[in-house]
Amino acid sequence: MKAKPVISVMLVDDHPALRKGLAALVQSEPGMAVVFETGDGREAVEQFRKVRPDVVLMDLRLPGLSGVEAIMEIRKEFPDARFIVVTTYETDEDIYRAIHAGAQSYLLKDSSGDEILKTIRTVHAGGVHLPEKMAKRLSERLKRENLSPREMTLLELLIKGRSNKEMAAALSLPETTVKFYLREL
């Protein structure tokens, strides 16, 4: 029987105790492994190039570069990189900036271990996961912008947790076009 591939995870948080807890959670899960940990945004960018993790758990407030800046810098070079923001900040603007930078999920640090592991699997598989509370805040933030009807439909599908492939099918668009729209939101 063929073994499941291991999901490689990078942890980026400037609180060593939290990183240690997340590392223990990820390492305890069969099929997941922590490949690098850091508390610095600049080091995260440098190490991403070397270890190429499948998923990055990224805090927002970091020394060096902020989490959003690190995500943007990594995605310039690796557009398919996958990020889960894990933070204590829950303002609609923080959520918007993280998703706009390219994060596929936004979790609070008080999320359950099961939710974090489920989100890692979802994001690794190419999906998006926004808890209902975060999705509502993002929706409120985006209502303040002038979005086209297609962008609003895409946002509604995103909030419902649809994958890029599902959104493309629902809108009769190529998946690459959906990815472009998501980066532009």
Backbone torsions as a table, in degrees:
resi	resn	phi	psi	omega
1	MET	NA	135.8	-177.6
2	LYS	-76.8	131.5	179.4
3	ALA	-74.8	147.5	176.5
4	LYS	-67.5	142.1	176.6
5	PRO	-66.9	149.0	179.2
6	VAL	-82.2	135.2	175.0
7	ILE	-86.9	116.4	180.0
8	SER	-87.4	132.8	-173.7
9	VAL	-125.7	134.3	172.4
10	MET	-107.5	136.9	179.2
11	LEU	-110.5	127.5	-179.5
12	VAL	-129.2	103.3	178.9
13	ASP	-156.8	137.2	-176.6
14	ASP	-84.3	5.6	175.3
15	HIS	-104.4	105.7	-175.8
16	PRO	-56.6	-37.7	-178.7
17	ALA	-66.4	-39.8	177.8
18	LEU	-66.6	-44.1	178.3
19	ARG	-57.7	-42.9	-179.4
20	LYS	-63.2	-41.0	178.2
21	GLY	-65.5	-43.9	177.7
22	LEU	-64.4	-39.6	179.0
23	ALA	-62.2	-43.9	179.1
24	ALA	-62.4	-41.5	178.8
25	LEU	-61.3	-50.9	-177.8
26	VAL	-64.9	-46.2	-177.8
27	GLN	-64.1	-26.9	-179.2
28	SER	-78.1	-11.2	-176.7
29	GLU	-92.9	120.9	177.0
30	PRO	-58.4	136.4	178.1
31	GLY	87.7	6.9	177.0
32	MET	-131.6	145.8	178.2
33	ALA	-147.5	139.0	174.1
34	VAL	-82.5	124.6	-178.6
35	VAL	-103.8	-17.0	176.9
36	PHE	-166.6	147.4	175.3
37	GLU	-131.8	143.0	174.6
38	THR	-155.5	161.6	176.2
39	GLY	-114.5	13.6	-173.4
40	ASP	-128.9	130.5	-178.3
41	GLY	-63.4	-41.6	180.0
42	ARG	-64.4	-43.7	178.5
43	GLU	-64.1	-34.3	177.5
44	ALA	-59.0	-43.9	179.5
45	VAL	-63.4	-47.1	-178.9
46	GLU	-62.2	-44.5	-177.3
47	GLN	-74.2	-28.7	177.3
48	PHE	-57.9	-42.3	179.9
49	ARG	-59.0	-34.5	-176.2
50	LYS	-83.6	-45.2	-172.3
51	VAL	-97.8	-17.7	177.9
52	ARG	43.4	61.9	-178.8
53	PRO	-66.7	156.9	177.0
54	ASP	-71.8	-38.9	-176.6
55	VAL	-140.6	140.7	176.2
56	VAL	-117.0	127.8	169.8
57	LEU	-95.1	118.4	-168.9
58	MET	-126.2	128.6	171.9
59	ASP	-79.2	162.4	179.2
60	LEU	-85.6	-45.9	-175.1
61	ARG	-95.8	110.1	-177.5
62	LEU	-138.4	152.5	171.4
63	PRO	-74.4	159.3	-179.6
64	GLY	86.9	-86.3	173.8
65	LEU	-124.8	147.4	174.7
66	SER	-69.7	165.8	177.3
67	GLY	-58.2	-43.3	179.6
68	VAL	-63.2	-43.8	179.5
69	GLU	-64.0	-40.9	179.0
70	ALA	-63.9	-43.1	178.0
71	ILE	-59.4	-48.1	-178.6
72	MET	-61.7	-42.3	-178.7
73	GLU	-65.7	-43.4	179.0
74	ILE	-65.1	-42.8	-177.0
75	ARG	-69.2	-23.1	174.0
76	LYS	-60.5	-41.8	-177.1
77	GLU	-89.2	-33.0	-177.3
78	PHE	-129.4	81.6	-173.1
79	PRO	-62.2	-19.8	179.9
80	ASP	-95.5	7.2	179.1
81	ALA	-59.4	145.7	-175.5
82	ARG	-117.0	129.8	-174.8
83	PHE	-128.5	142.0	170.0
84	ILE	-122.1	116.8	175.5
85	VAL	-80.5	129.0	176.9
86	VAL	-125.3	112.6	-170.2
87	THR	-151.0	173.5	173.6
88	THR	-97.7	-9.0	-175.2
89	TYR	-88.7	126.4	-176.0
90	GLU	-128.4	26.6	177.0
91	THR	-74.8	154.3	-179.1
92	ASP	-61.6	-32.7	-179.9
93	GLU	-69.5	-39.3	177.2
94	ASP	-62.6	-44.7	179.8
95	ILE	-61.7	-46.9	-179.9
96	TYR	-58.8	-48.3	-177.4
97	ARG	-61.9	-40.2	-179.9
98	ALA	-66.5	-46.4	-179.6
99	ILE	-67.6	-41.7	178.7
100	HIS	-61.7	-34.9	179.0
101	ALA	-71.2	-22.9	177.7
102	GLY	128.3	6.7	177.0
103	ALA	-70.4	142.6	178.3
104	GLN	-94.8	-8.5	179.5
105	SER	-154.3	158.8	179.9
106	TYR	-142.4	108.9	-179.1
107	LEU	-118.6	151.2	173.0
108	LEU	-88.1	154.8	-177.2
109	LYS	-66.1	-14.8	176.6
110	ASP	-90.4	10.5	176.3
111	SER	-63.3	150.4	179.0
112	SER	-71.1	156.5	176.5
113	GLY	-58.4	-40.6	178.7
114	ASP	-60.9	-41.2	179.8
115	GLU	-66.4	-40.2	179.2
116	ILE	-63.3	-46.6	-179.9
117	LEU	-64.7	-41.6	177.9
118	LYS	-61.6	-41.0	-179.5
119	THR	-67.0	-39.4	176.6
120	ILE	-59.0	-46.0	179.9
121	ARG	-63.4	-43.5	-178.9
122	THR	-62.2	-48.4	-178.4
123	VAL	-66.9	-40.2	177.3
124	HIS	-59.5	-36.9	-179.2
125	ALA	-78.8	1.6	178.2
126	GLY	96.2	6.2	-179.3
127	GLY	-90.1	177.7	178.8
128	VAL	-124.5	140.9	177.0
129	HIS	-137.6	116.8	173.1
130	LEU	-124.7	117.5	175.4
131	PRO	-55.4	151.5	-174.5
132	GLU	-51.7	-43.2	-179.2
133	LYS	-61.0	-42.5	179.9
134	MET	-70.1	-39.4	179.6
135	ALA	-62.3	-40.6	178.4
136	LYS	-64.4	-42.3	179.7
137	ARG	-65.4	-40.7	177.8
138	LEU	-64.0	-41.9	179.3
139	SER	-60.9	-43.3	178.2
140	GLU	-62.6	-41.3	179.6
141	ARG	-63.8	-42.0	-177.0
142	LEU	-73.8	-21.9	176.6
143	LYS	-64.4	-21.6	-179.9
144	ARG	-79.5	-8.2	-179.4
145	GLU	-102.4	159.4	175.1
146	ASN	-89.6	95.9	179.6
147	LEU	-102.1	147.0	176.7
148	SER	-72.5	162.2	177.0
149	PRO	-56.8	-38.9	179.6
150	ARG	-65.2	-41.7	178.3
151	GLU	-64.8	-38.4	177.4
152	MET	-64.4	-42.7	178.1
153	THR	-62.3	-43.7	178.3
154	LEU	-60.7	-43.7	177.8
155	LEU	-60.9	-43.6	179.1
156	GLU	-61.5	-41.0	178.1
157	LEU	-67.0	-38.7	177.9
158	LEU	-62.0	-45.1	-179.8
159	ILE	-62.9	-32.1	178.0
160	LYS	-77.7	-2.6	176.4
161	GLY	83.7	20.0	-179.8
162	ARG	-71.6	145.1	177.2
163	SER	-75.7	166.3	177.2
164	ASN	-57.3	-41.5	-179.5
165	LYS	-62.8	-44.0	179.4
166	GLU	-65.5	-40.2	178.3
167	MET	-64.7	-41.1	179.1
168	ALA	-60.9	-44.3	179.7
169	ALA	-64.4	-42.8	-178.9
170	ALA	-64.3	-32.3	-177.7
171	LEU	-100.2	2.1	-177.4
172	SER	53.4	47.8	179.9
173	LEU	-125.3	156.5	171.0
174	PRO	-66.9	149.6	-179.1
175	GLU	-60.5	-33.3	179.0
176	THR	-63.8	-33.9	177.9
177	THR	-69.0	-39.7	177.6
178	VAL	-62.5	-42.7	178.6
179	LYS	-61.5	-40.1	178.2
180	PHE	-61.5	-49.2	179.5
181	TYR	-58.5	-42.4	-179.0
182	LEU	-63.2	-38.4	178.0
183	ARG	-67.6	-29.5	-177.7
184	GLU	-84.2	-16.7	-179.3
185	LEU	-61.9	NA	NA
